[in-house]
Amino acid sequence: MYMADAVTRRELLTNRRKKAGQSSHIKKDWPTPRVAKIYRKFLDDKPAPYYPPVKEYKPIPITPSGRQTTVDWNDAAAAHLLRRTLFAPTFQEIITAGTDTLENTMDTILADQDQPVPPGNWVNEPPPQYNSLTQDEIRELVALYFQRQFTIIGWWIKRMATQPMSIVENMTLFWHNHFATSFEGVFYPQAMYQQNAVFREHCLGNFRELLRRVTFGPAMMIWLDTTSSTVYHPNENFARELVELFTMGVDNYNQTDVEEAARAFTGYATNGVNTNYSYNQVTGYGNYWQQNHNFGSKTFLERKFFSNRKL
């Protein structure tokens, strides 16, 4: 019996996009219909990226020295641990960890890390007023944003390769794969950088807070269409992904739960950098939210939530 190789969710989505065309995730009206049209043509005109073959990683064999600082803790055990928590630990890191105690090594690996210096001051740059731009100016902006996407990728890969002895970058990548988004559909490199910073800040913390930050960050709001979901036309894309892929999994909810959750996420919007959600007040704000949010009660997982329930 033939059995297909297992694939990750990100690989599955990537393969679907390849079959549908390079620009399949570009939204026809984001950030404006005119910009989306130029962006789609820009990507379609680009040659397919080349990915060199990955060489098989052969770990350096570590021979146990017989030295044990705790039970069963030695150089071989340190190598086993670090290869599963870091990206390609160095020989010196393995020897240092094997010399130290397991407790101290774990404290180092799990310690909080400061946010790295961002790839540029543009990460907080507000989006332009597209109506005032010419076609050529929009093309230049699209090319600039495209280049900045690769600037972020290079910046992050360098961070992975030069990280201190910490699990933070590994967990940042883990959450990036869990909440699968991409530059292609989001468009704004500022939004993707913000999301990367959220993963890094909350990767070892409370999942509820991480989920809240991702949900109301500009990248996810764009990616799964929260920014276009209103009381008059609720969009179920994010609600369905939330219950099926991000949290509970299949067979733990029904279609009514998706519809009710979609109503709860109406009225939120982003310009690609900022949103109309207040993390301090734990609710939306502003005229657009007041006019487009569904303030009625919702029944989710057979529990009733009233309009003043904060998200």
N, C-alpha and C positions, 0 to 999 in steps of 0.2 A: 504493500500500500504506500502510495506516495504521500508524503507530508511536506507542506510548504514550510520554508524557514520562517521563524517568527520575526515580525517587524515591529518597530516601535510606532506609536501613534504619529510622531513627527514624520517618520519615513513614509507612512501611509498617506498622510496629507501631502507630502512632497511629491510622491508618485502620482497622486491625483492631479496635482497642478501641472506636472510635466505632460500628462496625457491631454489635459485641457488647454494647454498653451501657457507660455511664460507669464502672461499678464492676467491670468484668470482670477487672481485675488484682488485686482484693482477695482474699486467701487466706481460705478459710472458717474457718480455725482459728488465724490469726495476728493479734495476739499471743496471743489466746485466742478461742474460738468466740463468746463473748458480746460481746467488744469488736469483733470482725470484723463481727458482725451489725449492731451499732449504727453502725459506721463506714460500712458499705455503705448503710444507710438514709440516713445523713447526706449522703453524696455523691449518692445518687439524688434526694434532695429539693432539691439545689442546682441552680439554673438553669445551663444550658450557658454556659461562659465566652465573653465577646465578645472577639474579636480584631480590632481596627481594621485596615483595609487599610493595607498598607505602601507608602509613597510610594517611587517610583523614586529611587534615589540617583544624583545627577549630580555626579561629581567636579569640583572646581574645576580648570579648565585651567591648566597650568603651562607657561609658555613658557621654553624653555632660554635661560639667560642667556649662554651661551658660555663661562662660567667652568667650568673643569675642574680639580678637585683630584687626580683620578686619571683613568685612561683611561675615557672615556664616562660619567663621574660628574658629574652636574649636578642642577639642581632637578627636571627631568622624571624623571630616573632615580630620584631620592630619593622622589618622589611614587609612582612605580611600586612601589618596594620597600615603603614604609610602608603603602600601601593593601592590601598582601597579607600583612602581618605584624601590623598593629594594627587596632583598630576605629576607622574614620573619623579618621585623623590630622588634626591641625589644620594650618592654613596655616603657622603659625609653626614647627611641628615639621618640616614639609617643607623650609622654607627653611633651618632650622638644620642639618638633615641634609645638604642640598645644599651648604652652605657648608663642612661638615666633610668628612673623608675617608670613603670607603666602609668602610675597615677600622674606623675609630672608630665609625661608625654601626652596623655589625654587632656590634661588641663591646657596645654599649649595648643593642641589641635582644635579644641572647642572654644578657645578664648575669642572674645569679641575683637573685630578688626575695624579700624577706621576706614571710612570711605576713601578710595584712591582719588588722586587728582583727576578730574574729568578730562576727556580728550580735547576740550576746547571751551572757550567762553560761550560759544554758540549754543550750548546745551540748554540754556534758558532763554534763548532768543525768541521773541514773539513772532508769530507768522505774519507775513505781509498782507496788505490789502490788495487782494487779487484783482479787484475791479480796476485798480489804477495801473496795472501792469500790461505791457504790450505782449504780443505772442512771443517775441524774441526774449523778452525779460523772463517770461514764465519758463521758456526752454532753458535759460541759463540757471534759473532757480532749481528746476528739476534735476539738471546735471549736478548742481552743487549739493543738493540733498542726497543724490545718489552717491556722490563721492564721500559724503559724511557718513553714510551708512557703513562703508568699508573702513572708514577711519575708526568707527566704534568697534567693528569686528577686530581690526588689528590691535586696537588698544586693549580689548578684552583678552585676546589670545596672549598678548605680551604679559598681561596681568596673571593669567593662568600659569605661564611659564616661569614667572619670577616671583610668585606669591611666597609669603613666609610660610612656615610650617603650620598650615591652618586648613581646615575643611571648608572654609567659607566659599572659596571660588568653586569648589566641586558642588556644593549645595546650591550656589547661584545658578550653575548650569542645570542642575537637577530640576529646579523650579522653572527655569526657562523652557525646558522640555515638557514639563507638566502643563503649564499655561501656554500652549503653543501659539505664538504670534510671530509675525515676520515683518520686515521692512516693506515688503511688496504691497501688503494691504494697508499698512498704517501710514506710509508716506513720510511722516515726520521723523527724522532722526532724533529730535529732541524727545519725542514721546518714547521711543525705544530705549534711549539712554535712561530716562526716568524709571522705566519699568525694570531695567537692569539694576539700577541703584536700589529699588524696592526689594528685589530678590536678595541682594547682598545684605541689606540692612535687617531684613526679617527672616532670613533663611533658617536660622536656628531658634526662632522665637515662636510666638503664638500663631497657630495656623489661621485662626479667625481674623486676626489683625492683618496678616499677610493677604488673605483672601479679600478683605475689605480694600486694602491698598491697591491690589491688582484690579479689582472690580471697578473702582472709581478712578483709576489712572487713565490718562488719555489713550494709551496704546490699546488697552482692552476695550474701551468704550468705542473706539473706531473699528477695531478688528471684528467685533461681534455685534456691531450696529446699535449699541445702547444709545449712541448719540442721535439716532434717528427714530427712536421709539417714543411715541407720545400716547396720551390718554385716548386719543382718537384712533390711532393705529399702533397698538403694541407690537413690538418685534420680539419674537420668541427665540432668536438665535442665542443670545447670551444665557437666557433662562435655561434652555435645554442643555447647553454645554456645562452650565454650572452644576446641574444635578446629575447629569450622566457621566461627564468626564472629569470635572474638577473636584467633586465631593463624593456623592453617594453611590454612583454606579447604576447600571441598568437593573431593572426589576425592583427598584426601591422607591419608585415614584410613578405617577401616571400623568396623562396628558393634562388633566385639570391642574395638577401641581405646576406644570410648565406654564400654563396660561395665567395662573394666579401670580407666579413669580414674575412673569413678563410684565404684568400690570404694576408690580411693585417697582420695577426698574424703568418706569417711564419718566420723561421730563428732564433727564440728565443729558448734558451736552458738553462738548469740548471744542476748542479751536485748534487742537493739536498739541497744546502746551499746558493750558489751564483748563479746569473743569468747574462746573457749578455745584460741586459737592464739598461740604465743609467737614473735615475730619474732626475738628473741635466740637462742632455742634452735632455731628453724626447725622446729617441730613442735607438735603439740597437747599438751594437758596436762589433768589433772583426772580425776575419777571417771567423768564422763559420756563423755569421750573414750576412756578405758581400756575402758569397757564396750561402746562402740558403734563404735569404729574397726576397720576390717578390717586386721589386721596381717599377712595372708598376702602372699606375693610376687605381683607383677602383671607382665603382659607387655604392653608398650605400644609400638606401632610396631616390633614384632618384637624389642624389647629387654626383657630381664627385669630387674625391679627387686625388691629384697628388702625385707623388712618394716622394716628399720632405715633405709631410704632416706628422707632428709628432704625435705620439700616446700618 
